[in-house]
Amino acid sequence: MVKYIEELVTNQILRSEAARNRLDESGKACVCNIVTISRTMGSGARIIANKLATEIGWSMWDKELINSIAEDARVSKKVAETFDEQKQSEIEMFVRSVLGDHEASGFMYAKHLAKAVASVEKLGNAIILGRGANILLPRALNIRIDASEKLRVSNMIKYEDLTEHEAVAKIRNSDKERHRFMVHTFGRERVENAKFDLQIWMDEFTNDDAVAIIKAALSRKCTCLLK
């Protein structure tokens, strides 16, 4: 399983590096090269994030990959090897500036998570799905994807092959768990004051619409040009 995750991480690193090389060759360095996508279960955000990453050629980091960098020493080392000492020091400084120097056991996951997100930010040309990345990276293009419970349930029935009762239960449990995770990890004040550059209500748009809207926002926020 670790080897499989390592391969996924390597592939995403290569995608970020390839995107950066294309911009370097064009002489258009990207100032804003991170998109974070916060979402609710069943809103379609994962499909949107994957489609966006494919269209613009950036890497995509979901909960599984971010958690692996945060929790698995081998995966974390593999990512760290991508950076020189200066960038590694910058990542450590970022974590301390965001979270301080506490070492309490209950605090350690937040510290490792912040380091994982900071590592992806240093790679650049990346999309981060969930994990509170919008709180950790306020200068990124921070997107929120949401939808009515009716649409979310419909999507879960369609894509997860659940009954309506199962879909409703899973969505409501997910909402509670996500909120609990965010408050526990970042504190209630940060969660309640979190801001987004763009919030998309999916009852009004298709997945393709959402991708087009994010690309338009990204082209306005960034100095690089997207194809």
Residue pairs with C-beta under 8 A, 6 or more apart in sequence:
2 72
2 74
2 75
5 64
5 65
5 68
5 72
5 75
6 74
6 75
6 78
8 64
8 65
9 65
9 68
9 69
9 75
9 78
9 79
10 78
12 59
12 60
12 61
12 65
12 126
13 59
13 79
13 82
13 123
15 53
15 57
15 58
15 59
15 60
15 125
16 58
16 59
16 123
16 124
16 125
16 126
17 123
18 57
19 56
19 57
19 58
19 59
19 124
19 125
20 30
20 33
20 124
20 125
22 57
23 29
23 30
23 125
23 224
26 225
28 223
28 224
28 225
29 223
29 224
30 124
30 125
30 222
30 223
30 224
31 222
31 223
31 224
32 139
32 140
32 141
32 218
32 221
32 222
32 223
33 58
33 124
33 125
33 126
33 222
33 224
34 120
34 121
34 124
34 126
34 127
34 128
34 137
34 140
34 141
35 52
35 58
35 126
35 127
35 128
35 140
35 141
35 142
35 143
35 214
35 218
36 127
36 128
36 129
36 133
36 134
36 137
36 140
36 141
36 142
36 143
37 45
37 48
37 49
37 127
37 128
37 129
37 130
37 143
37 144
37 145
38 45
38 130
38 132
38 133
38 134
38 142
38 143
38 144
38 145
38 194
38 196
39 45
39 46
39 129
39 130
39 144
39 145
39 146
40 145
40 146
40 147
40 152
40 171
40 174
40 175
40 178
41 152
41 156
41 170
41 171
41 174
41 175
41 178
42 147
42 151
42 152
42 153
42 155
42 156
42 167
42 171
43 145
43 146
43 147
43 151
43 152
43 155
43 202
44 145
44 147
44 155
44 202
44 207
44 210
45 129
45 145
46 62
46 129
47 207
48 145
48 207
48 210
48 211
48 214
49 60
49 62
49 127
49 129
50 60
51 207
51 208
51 211
52 58
52 60
52 127
52 211
52 214
52 215
53 59
53 60
53 127
55 211
55 215
56 215
56 218
56 226
56 227
57 125
58 125
58 126
58 127
59 120
59 123
59 125
59 126
59 127
60 126
60 127
60 129
61 120
61 126
61 127
61 128
61 129
62 129
62 130
63 129
63 130
63 131
66 113
66 116
66 117
66 120
66 128
66 130
66 131
66 133
67 113
67 116
67 131
68 75
69 75
69 76
69 79
69 115
69 116
69 119
69 120
70 76
70 109
70 112
70 113
70 115
70 116
71 109
71 112
76 112
76 115
76 116
79 116
79 119
80 88
80 119
82 119
82 123
83 91
83 119
83 122
87 122
90 122
91 115
91 118
91 119
91 122
92 115
94 114
94 118
94 121
95 111
95 114
95 115
95 118
98 114
98 136
99 107
99 110
99 111
99 114
102 111
109 185
110 185
110 186
113 131
113 132
113 136
113 185
114 136
117 128
117 131
117 133
117 136
117 137
118 136
120 126
120 128
120 133
121 137
121 140
128 137
128 140
132 181
132 182
132 185
132 186
133 140
134 140
134 142
134 144
134 194
134 196
135 182
135 186
135 190
135 191
135 194
138 195
141 197
141 198
141 214
141 217
141 218
141 221
141 222
142 195
142 196
142 197
142 198
143 196
143 197
143 198
143 199
143 200
143 214
143 217
144 196
144 198
144 199
144 200
145 200
145 202
145 210
146 199
146 200
146 201
146 202
147 155
147 201
147 202
147 203
148 203
149 168
149 171
151 202
151 203
152 167
152 171
153 164
153 167
153 168
153 171
156 162
156 166
156 167
156 170
156 171
157 163
157 164
157 167
160 167
160 170
162 170
179 191
182 191
183 191
197 217
197 221
198 213
198 214
198 217
200 210
200 213
200 214
202 210
205 213
215 226
218 226
219 225
219 226
